[in-house]
Every structure is written in structure tokens, then in C-alpha cells.
């Protein structure tokens, strides 16, 4: 994962703010990749502790994600 726009880690996101990242995916199970888009699990570290959450696919996500995964799997 890299920070979109050439930023660097760690990224500080202010309250109500946003950050953009570019995610690279290594497909290790083509059958599972064809069945459903992968979940994105985020581990966030804050000054008061860390937390893990699953992020849903945003409305403005790349609509070709499924195509890219199928292409990588020879479909």
C-alpha cells in the first residue's frame, strides 16, 4: 500500500478528514478472487490504542476491480 499523491507513512487524518491510498493485491486463490471482491481489513494505531476494522467498498471504488482480479487469474 502506498499513500496516493506521493505522501508517506504514517498518515495523520484529522477528525472528519480523509486519506487516499493505493492498494496492490497479490492474488493467491483465484477461485476465491472470482467469487467475491476481497475484504479490506485496516489496523489503525492511535495515541490511545489500536483498532482493527473491515472497510466496505466505497461508492467511488474502481468498478473494474472484479475485471482486474479475473484478468490476473487468466479469466
C-alpha positions in Angstrom: 0.0 0.0 0.0 1.2 3.5 -0.8 -0.2 6.9 0.0 -1.9 8.4 -3.0 -0.4 11.6 -4.3 3.1 10.8 -3.2 2.7 11.2 0.6 4.4 9.0 3.1 3.5 6.9 6.2 2.5 7.4 8.9 -0.6 9.4 7.8 -2.3 11.6 10.3 -6.0 12.1 9.4 -7.8 14.9 11.2 -11.3 14.5 12.6 -13.7 14.3 9.7 -10.8 14.2 7.3 -9.9 11.7 4.6 -6.8 10.0 3.3 -6.3 8.2 -0.1 -4.2 5.1 -0.6 -3.2 2.9 -3.5 -3.6 -0.8 -2.7 -1.8 -3.5 -4.5 -3.3 -7.0 -4.4 -1.5 -10.3 -4.7 -4.0 -13.0 -5.7 -3.1 -16.3 -4.1 -6.5 -18.0 -4.5 -8.1 -17.4 -7.9 -11.2 -19.3 -7.0 -11.9 -17.1 -4.0 -11.0 -13.9 -6.0 -13.5 -14.8 -8.7 -16.2 -15.5 -6.1 -16.1 -12.1 -4.3 -14.0 -8.9 -4.1 -11.6 -9.2 -1.1 -12.4 -7.5 2.2 -10.1 -4.7 3.2 -9.0 -5.0 6.9 -7.5 -1.9 8.3 -5.4 -1.8 11.5 -5.3 1.8 12.8 -2.9 3.0 15.5 -4.0 5.9 17.6 -2.4 7.6 20.6 -4.9 5.8 22.9 -4.5 2.4 21.3 -5.0 0.4 18.1 -8.1 -1.0 16.5 -8.9 -3.2 13.6 -11.9 -2.8 11.3 -13.2 -4.1 7.9 -13.7 -1.4 5.4 -16.6 -1.7 2.9 -16.2 -0.9 -0.8 -16.8 2.8 -1.3 -19.3 4.0 -3.8 -16.5 5.6 -5.9 -14.3 2.4 -5.9 -12.8 1.2 -9.1 -15.7 -0.5 -10.9 -13.2 -2.7 -12.7 -11.8 -4.4 -9.6 -13.6 -7.6 -10.5 -12.1 -7.4 -14.0 -8.6 -6.9 -12.7 -8.9 -9.9 -10.4 -10.3 -12.1 -13.2 -7.6 -10.9 -15.6 -4.9 -11.9 -13.1 -6.4 -15.3 -12.8 -6.5 -15.9 -16.6 -10.2 -15.5 -16.9 
